[in-house]
Amino acid sequence: MSYAPLVLFGSFILLMVLGVPIAFAIGVSAAVTFALFVGIDQSFFIVAQQMSSGLDSFTLLAIPFFILAGNIMNRGGIARRLIDFAKVLGFALPGSLAHVNVLANMMFGALSGSAVASAAAVGGVMAPLQKKEGYDPAYSAAVNISSCTTGLLIPPSSTFIVFSLISGGTSVAALFVAGYVPGILMGLGIMIVAGIIAKKRGYPTQPRPTAGEFVRKGLDALLPLGLIVVVMGGIIGGIFTATEASAIAVVYTLLLAFVWYRETSIKQLPSIILESAITTAVVLLMIGCSIAMSRAMAFGNIPNMISDFMLGLSDNPILILLILNVVLLVVGTFMDMTPALLIFTPILMPVVQQLGMDPVQFGVMMTLNLCVGICTPPVGSALFIGCSVGGTTIPKVIKPLIPFFLTLIAVLMLVTYVPAISLGLPRLLLGYGG
């Protein structure tokens, strides 16, 4: 029916305005759309069926395992060790503590898979140190907020697992490997901008570490960073799947936190598991409802309608991709990353397929784009956490954030228009030919 898009998005927006939790808003709007075709008495049964069948996926098992591994690391003193290692790496750069913040976020974010956890853990340690050295708290918070998103691209990343499922089975291994170069480019870009600003303001460098200190801090961070080697090495080498890798990550972090470092007691394990279960339940409820919405959209031919409309605007792929990015940037300012990914992937996938864009490149592009959204008001989760731990306010941090926003958007444009940035490593290491 031609008015299916109006019913779907109209009911969804209305429910959101009324304050209905987003997962329920997605599920109810899907049921209302199905009601156009099968009647209201059958629509809710279909939604429940689609949710059940959609969540029956081996790939999705990786999400609770990676969430649990991240929560174990958050309690196990790993952030402090990575920050200490980052200090000896970035000591000579202008405004070295800002670079330490970026490097620590890249490492800890990749291990925990959570931008918010990274912003809280790393920012909570770095903010007092930078304040003591005379750094502007708003500048320090801006560096922390913009760099905490790098871990969503540097694998292992639960975001890519969600994209793989909702996009129809895009290779998780290829997505993981594809995230490395864009994630590192994000971090390097932020460091360049931070260095320029620090040099203008005369922020100090850190004392040169001794050779023994460098070795000691490096060895202390070796085991946490070894998780990336174990997980990605096993996936690239074909030893285990991404889902099996997530279970291995849990075992690895348990041994690290409870046996090796012993900074977390067994008594804390039930609370860690409970916290992980609650987070998993929220994420999987959104995924299940979004799968039902995707089926409703497919039933109403909505993605093809939107694809025809977008492609009818212009026959220039450069312009269409620019429009898609602008749309996603706007969406990201009002919607958190997971629901935005779940809702807009099935809508925009037909458009990029018509343009000949590889699904892996699109996944990286979309994830990077939405990373900008979690740093922006009014619903930017990383923005709120970064300001909180940085001891500053959102109005004060907006201006210092602008150069970092522009840097992230520049990397986004490179990922969008230069396929080799995201596809080069998967083709080299995995023989990916998508």
C-alpha positions as CSV (number, residue, x, y, z in Angstrom):
1,M,0.0,0.0,0.0
2,S,1.3,3.4,-1.0
3,Y,0.5,4.9,2.4
4,A,2.4,2.2,4.4
5,P,5.4,4.5,4.9
6,L,3.2,7.2,6.3
7,V,1.5,4.8,8.8
8,L,4.8,3.2,9.9
9,F,6.8,6.4,10.4
10,G,3.9,8.5,11.5
11,S,2.9,6.0,14.3
12,F,6.6,5.6,15.3
13,I,7.2,9.4,15.6
14,L,3.9,9.9,17.4
15,L,4.8,7.2,20.0
16,M,8.2,8.7,20.4
17,V,6.7,12.2,21.0
18,L,4.4,10.6,23.6
19,G,7.4,9.3,25.5
20,V,6.9,5.6,24.7
21,P,10.2,3.7,25.1
22,I,11.9,3.3,21.8
23,A,11.7,-0.5,21.6
24,F,8.0,-0.5,22.2
25,A,7.5,2.4,19.8
26,I,9.3,0.3,17.1
27,G,7.2,-2.9,17.8
28,V,3.8,-1.1,18.0
29,S,4.5,0.8,14.8
30,A,5.4,-2.4,13.1
31,A,2.2,-4.0,14.3
32,V,0.1,-1.1,13.1
33,T,1.7,-1.4,9.7
34,F,1.1,-5.1,9.5
35,A,-2.5,-4.4,10.4
36,L,-2.9,-2.6,7.0
37,F,-2.5,-6.0,5.3
38,V,-3.7,-8.7,7.7
39,G,-5.9,-6.9,10.3
40,I,-5.2,-5.8,13.8
41,D,-6.1,-9.1,15.3
42,Q,-3.3,-10.9,13.5
43,S,-0.7,-8.1,13.4
44,F,0.6,-8.5,17.0
45,F,0.9,-12.3,16.5
46,I,3.0,-11.7,13.4
47,V,5.2,-9.2,15.3
48,A,5.8,-11.6,18.1
49,Q,6.6,-14.4,15.6
50,Q,9.0,-12.2,13.7
51,M,10.8,-11.2,16.9
52,S,11.1,-14.8,18.0
53,S,12.4,-16.0,14.7
54,G,14.7,-13.0,14.2
55,L,16.4,-13.5,17.6
56,D,17.0,-17.2,16.9
57,S,20.5,-16.5,15.6
58,F,23.8,-18.0,16.5
59,T,25.5,-14.7,15.5
60,L,23.5,-12.8,18.2
61,L,25.1,-14.9,20.9
62,A,28.2,-12.8,20.5
63,I,26.4,-9.7,21.9
64,P,25.9,-10.9,25.5
65,F,29.4,-12.4,25.6
66,F,31.1,-9.2,24.4
67,I,28.9,-7.1,26.8
68,L,30.0,-9.4,29.7
69,A,33.6,-9.3,28.7
70,G,33.5,-5.5,28.6
71,N,31.9,-5.2,32.0
72,I,34.5,-7.5,33.5
73,M,37.2,-5.3,32.0
74,N,35.5,-2.2,33.4
75,R,35.9,-3.6,36.9
76,G,39.3,-5.2,36.5
77,G,41.7,-2.2,36.5
78,I,42.4,-2.5,32.8
79,A,41.7,1.1,32.0
80,R,44.4,2.3,34.4
81,R,47.0,0.0,32.8
82,L,46.2,1.1,29.3
83,I,46.3,4.8,30.4
84,D,49.8,4.2,31.9
85,F,50.9,2.6,28.7
86,A,49.5,5.5,26.6
87,K,51.4,8.0,28.8
88,V,54.7,6.5,27.8
89,L,53.7,6.4,24.1
90,G,52.5,10.0,23.9
91,F,55.0,11.8,26.2
92,A,56.8,13.9,23.7
93,L,53.8,15.3,21.8
94,P,52.5,18.8,22.5
95,G,49.7,18.6,25.0
96,S,50.7,15.0,25.7
97,L,47.9,14.3,28.2
98,A,45.3,14.9,25.4
99,H,47.1,12.4,23.2
100,V,47.2,10.0,26.1
101,N,43.4,10.4,26.4
102,V,43.0,9.5,22.7
103,L,45.3,6.6,22.7
104,A,43.8,5.1,25.9
105,N,40.3,5.5,24.4
106,M,41.3,3.7,21.2
107,M,42.7,0.8,23.2
108,F,40.1,0.6,26.0
109,G,37.2,1.3,23.7
110,A,38.3,-1.5,21.4
111,L,38.5,-3.9,24.3
112,S,35.3,-2.9,26.0
113,G,33.3,-2.2,22.8
114,S,31.5,0.7,24.5
115,A,32.0,4.4,23.8
116,V,30.2,5.4,27.0
117,A,32.3,3.0,29.2
118,S,35.5,4.3,27.6
119,A,34.5,7.9,28.1
120,A,33.7,7.3,31.7
121,A,36.7,5.1,32.6
122,V,39.4,7.0,30.6
123,G,37.9,10.5,31.1
124,G,37.5,9.8,34.8
125,V,41.2,9.2,35.2
126,M,42.5,11.8,32.7
127,A,40.3,14.8,33.6
128,P,41.9,15.5,37.1
129,L,45.4,15.0,35.6
130,Q,44.8,17.5,32.8
131,K,43.2,20.0,35.1
132,K,46.2,19.9,37.3
133,E,48.5,20.6,34.3
134,G,46.4,23.7,33.4
135,Y,44.3,22.2,30.6
136,D,40.9,23.9,29.9
137,P,38.3,21.4,31.2
138,A,36.1,22.0,28.1
139,Y,39.0,21.2,25.8
140,S,39.9,18.0,27.7
141,A,36.3,16.9,27.7
142,A,36.0,17.6,23.9
143,V,39.1,15.4,23.3
144,N,37.6,12.6,25.5
145,I,34.1,12.8,24.0
146,S,35.3,12.7,20.3
147,S,37.9,10.0,20.8
148,C,35.8,7.5,22.9
149,T,33.9,6.6,19.7
150,T,37.0,5.1,18.0
151,G,36.4,1.8,19.9
152,L,33.1,1.3,18.1
153,L,35.0,0.9,14.9
154,I,38.2,-0.8,16.1
155,P,37.1,-4.5,16.7
156,P,35.7,-6.4,18.4
157,S,32.6,-4.3,18.0
158,S,29.0,-5.4,18.9
159,T,27.8,-2.6,16.6
160,F,29.1,-4.5,13.6
161,I,27.4,-7.7,14.8
162,V,24.0,-5.8,14.9
163,F,24.6,-4.4,11.4
164,S,25.5,-7.9,10.1
165,L,22.2,-9.3,11.4
166,I,20.0,-6.5,10.2
167,S,21.7,-6.2,6.8
168,G,21.0,-9.8,5.9
169,G,24.2,-11.6,6.9
170,T,27.1,-9.3,5.9
171,S,30.4,-11.0,7.0
172,V,31.1,-10.1,10.7
173,A,34.8,-11.0,10.2
174,A,35.0,-8.6,7.2
175,L,33.3,-5.9,9.1
176,F,35.7,-6.3,12.1
177,V,38.8,-6.1,9.9
178,A,37.3,-3.2,7.9
179,G,37.0,-1.1,11.0
180,Y,40.7,-0.9,11.8
181,V,41.8,1.7,9.3
182,P,38.8,4.1,9.7
183,G,39.1,3.8,13.6
184,I,42.8,4.5,13.5
185,L,42.2,7.4,11.1
186,M,39.6,8.9,13.5
187,G,42.1,8.7,16.4
188,L,45.0,10.1,14.4
189,G,42.8,13.0,13.1
190,I,41.7,13.9,16.6
191,M,45.3,13.7,17.8
192,I,46.5,16.1,15.0
193,V,43.8,18.6,15.9
194,A,44.4,18.3,19.6
195,G,48.1,18.8,19.0
196,I,47.6,22.0,17.0
197,I,45.3,23.4,19.7
198,A,47.7,22.3,22.5
199,K,50.7,23.9,20.8
200,K,48.8,27.2,20.4
201,R,47.8,27.2,24.1
202,G,51.2,26.1,25.3
203,Y,50.1,22.9,27.1
204,P,53.0,21.0,28.4
205,T,54.5,17.7,27.4
206,Q,55.2,14.9,29.9
207,P,58.6,13.9,31.2
208,R,60.5,11.4,29.1
209,P,60.0,7.9,30.6
210,T,63.0,5.8,31.4
211,A,63.6,2.7,29.3
212,G,62.7,0.5,32.3
213,E,59.5,2.4,32.8
214,F,58.6,2.1,29.1
215,V,59.2,-1.7,29.2
216,R,57.3,-2.1,32.5
217,K,54.2,-0.2,31.4
218,G,54.3,-1.9,28.0
219,L,54.4,-5.4,29.7
220,D,51.6,-4.3,32.1
221,A,49.4,-3.5,29.1
222,L,50.4,-6.5,27.1
223,L,47.9,-8.9,28.5
224,P,44.9,-6.6,28.0
225,L,45.9,-5.8,24.5
226,G,46.5,-9.5,23.9
227,L,42.7,-9.9,23.9
228,I,42.5,-8.2,20.5
229,V,45.3,-10.5,19.2
230,V,43.5,-13.6,20.4
231,V,40.1,-12.6,19.2
232,M,41.0,-11.1,15.8
233,G,43.8,-13.6,15.2
234,G,41.4,-16.5,15.7
235,I,38.8,-14.9,13.4
236,I,41.2,-14.0,10.7
237,G,43.0,-17.3,10.9
238,G,39.7,-19.2,10.6
239,I,40.2,-20.9,14.0
240,F,36.8,-19.7,15.3
241,T,33.8,-17.6,14.4
242,A,33.1,-14.2,15.8
243,T,30.5,-15.8,18.2
244,E,33.0,-18.3,19.5
245,A,35.5,-15.5,19.8
246,S,33.1,-13.6,22.1
247,A,33.0,-16.6,24.5
248,I,36.8,-16.9,24.4
249,A,36.9,-13.1,25.3
250,V,34.8,-13.8,28.4
251,V,37.2,-16.6,29.6
252,Y,40.2,-14.4,28.8
253,T,38.9,-11.4,30.8
254,L,37.8,-13.6,33.7
255,L,41.3,-15.0,34.0
256,L,42.8,-11.5,33.7
257,A,40.6,-9.8,36.2
258,F,40.1,-12.6,38.8
259,V,43.3,-14.6,38.6
260,W,46.1,-12.4,37.2
261,Y,45.3,-8.9,38.4
262,R,43.0,-9.9,41.3
263,E,41.5,-6.4,41.4
264,T,38.0,-7.9,41.2
265,S,36.7,-10.4,43.7
266,I,34.4,-13.4,43.0
267,K,31.8,-11.7,45.2
268,Q,31.4,-9.0,42.5
269,L,30.8,-11.5,39.7
270,P,27.0,-11.9,40.3
271,S,26.5,-8.1,40.0
272,I,28.7,-8.0,36.9
273,I,26.6,-10.8,35.3
274,L,23.3,-9.1,36.4
275,E,24.4,-5.8,34.8
276,S,25.4,-7.6,31.6
277,A,22.1,-9.4,31.5
278,I,20.1,-6.2,31.9
279,T,22.1,-4.5,29.1
280,T,21.7,-7.5,26.9
281,A,18.0,-7.7,27.5
282,V,17.6,-4.0,26.4
283,V,19.7,-4.5,23.3
284,L,18.0,-7.7,22.2
285,L,14.5,-6.3,22.8
286,M,15.4,-3.4,20.5
287,I,16.9,-5.8,17.9
288,G,13.8,-8.1,18.1
289,C,11.4,-5.2,17.6
290,S,13.5,-3.7,14.9
291,I,13.5,-7.0,13.0
292,A,9.7,-7.0,13.1
293,M,9.8,-3.4,11.8
294,S,12.1,-4.5,9.0
295,R,9.7,-7.3,8.0
296,A,6.8,-4.8,8.1
297,M,8.8,-2.4,5.8
298,A,9.6,-5.3,3.4
299,F,5.9,-6.4,3.5
300,G,4.9,-2.8,2.6
301,N,7.7,-2.4,0.0
302,I,8.8,0.6,1.9
303,P,12.6,0.3,1.3
304,N,12.1,0.1,-2.5
305,M,9.8,3.1,-2.4
306,I,12.5,5.1,-0.5
307,S,15.2,3.8,-2.8
308,D,13.3,4.9,-5.9
309,F,12.7,8.3,-4.3
310,M,16.3,8.8,-3.4
311,L,17.6,7.6,-6.8
312,G,15.0,9.8,-8.5
313,L,16.6,12.9,-6.8
314,S,19.7,12.6,-8.9
315,D,21.7,10.1,-11.0
316,N,25.0,11.3,-9.4
317,P,26.1,8.7,-6.8
318,I,28.4,11.3,-5.1
319,L,25.5,13.6,-4.4
320,I,23.2,10.7,-3.3
321,L,25.8,9.4,-0.8
322,L,26.3,13.0,0.5
323,I,22.5,13.2,1.1
324,L,22.5,9.8,2.9
325,N,25.3,11.0,5.2
326,V,23.5,14.3,5.9
327,V,20.3,12.3,6.8
328,L,22.2,10.0,9.1
329,L,24.0,12.9,10.8
330,V,20.7,14.5,11.5
331,V,19.2,11.2,12.7
332,G,22.2,10.6,15.0
333,T,21.6,13.9,16.8
334,F,18.1,12.7,17.9
335,M,18.5,8.9,18.2
336,D,21.0,6.6,19.9
337,M,23.3,4.5,17.7
338,T,21.7,1.0,18.1
339,P,18.1,2.0,17.3
340,A,19.2,4.2,14.5
341,L,21.3,1.4,13.0
342,L,18.4,-1.1,13.4
343,I,15.8,1.2,11.8
344,F,17.8,2.8,9.0
345,T,19.9,-0.1,7.7
346,P,17.1,-1.9,6.0
347,I,15.8,1.4,4.6
348,L,19.1,2.6,3.1
349,M,20.6,-0.7,2.1
350,P,18.6,-0.9,-1.2
351,V,19.8,2.6,-2.0
352,V,23.5,1.9,-1.6
353,Q,23.2,-1.5,-3.4
354,Q,21.7,0.3,-6.4
355,L,24.8,2.6,-6.2
356,G,27.1,-0.4,-6.1
357,M,28.5,0.2,-2.6
358,D,29.7,-2.9,-0.8
359,P,27.7,-3.8,2.3
360,V,30.9,-3.9,4.4
361,Q,31.8,-0.3,3.3
362,F,28.3,0.8,4.0
363,G,28.4,-0.8,7.5
364,V,31.6,1.1,8.3
365,M,30.2,4.3,6.8
366,M,27.0,4.1,8.8
367,T,28.7,3.2,12.1
368,L,31.2,6.0,11.8
369,N,28.4,8.5,10.9
370,L,26.3,7.5,13.9
371,C,29.5,7.8,16.1
372,V,29.3,11.6,15.5
373,G,25.7,11.5,16.7
374,I,26.5,10.1,20.2
375,C,28.8,13.2,20.7
376,T,26.1,15.7,19.9
377,P,23.1,17.1,21.7
378,P,20.2,16.5,22.5
379,V,20.7,12.7,23.1
380,G,24.4,12.2,22.7
381,S,25.2,9.6,25.4
382,A,29.0,10.1,25.1
383,L,28.5,13.9,25.3
384,F,26.7,13.6,28.7
385,I,29.1,11.2,30.2
386,G,32.1,13.1,28.9
387,C,30.9,16.4,30.4
388,S,30.0,14.7,33.7
389,V,33.4,13.1,34.2
390,G,35.2,16.1,32.8
391,G,33.7,18.5,35.3
392,T,32.2,20.8,32.6
393,T,28.9,21.6,31.0
394,I,27.4,20.9,27.5
395,P,27.3,24.6,26.5
396,K,30.9,25.1,27.4
397,V,32.1,22.0,25.5
398,I,30.2,22.6,22.2
399,K,32.7,25.2,20.8
400,P,35.8,23.1,21.6
401,L,34.1,20.1,20.0
402,I,33.6,21.7,16.6
403,P,37.1,21.1,15.2
404,F,36.9,17.5,16.3
405,F,33.5,17.1,14.7
406,L,34.9,18.5,11.5
407,T,37.8,16.0,11.7
408,L,35.4,13.0,12.2
409,I,33.3,14.2,9.2
410,A,36.4,14.5,7.1
411,V,37.2,10.8,7.9
412,L,33.6,9.9,7.2
413,M,33.9,11.5,3.7
414,L,37.1,9.5,3.1
415,V,35.3,6.2,4.1
416,T,32.3,7.1,1.9
417,Y,34.2,8.0,-1.3
418,V,37.4,5.9,-1.0
419,P,36.3,2.2,-0.7
420,A,39.9,1.0,-0.2
421,I,40.0,2.6,3.3
422,S,37.4,0.1,4.6
423,L,37.8,-2.8,2.1
424,G,41.6,-2.9,1.7
425,L,42.3,-5.0,4.8
426,P,39.4,-7.4,4.4
427,R,40.6,-8.1,0.9
428,L,44.2,-8.5,1.9
429,L,43.7,-10.6,5.1
430,L,40.5,-12.5,4.4
431,G,40.4,-12.6,0.6
432,Y,37.1,-10.7,0.8
433,G,35.5,-10.3,-2.6
434,G,32.1,-8.8,-1.7
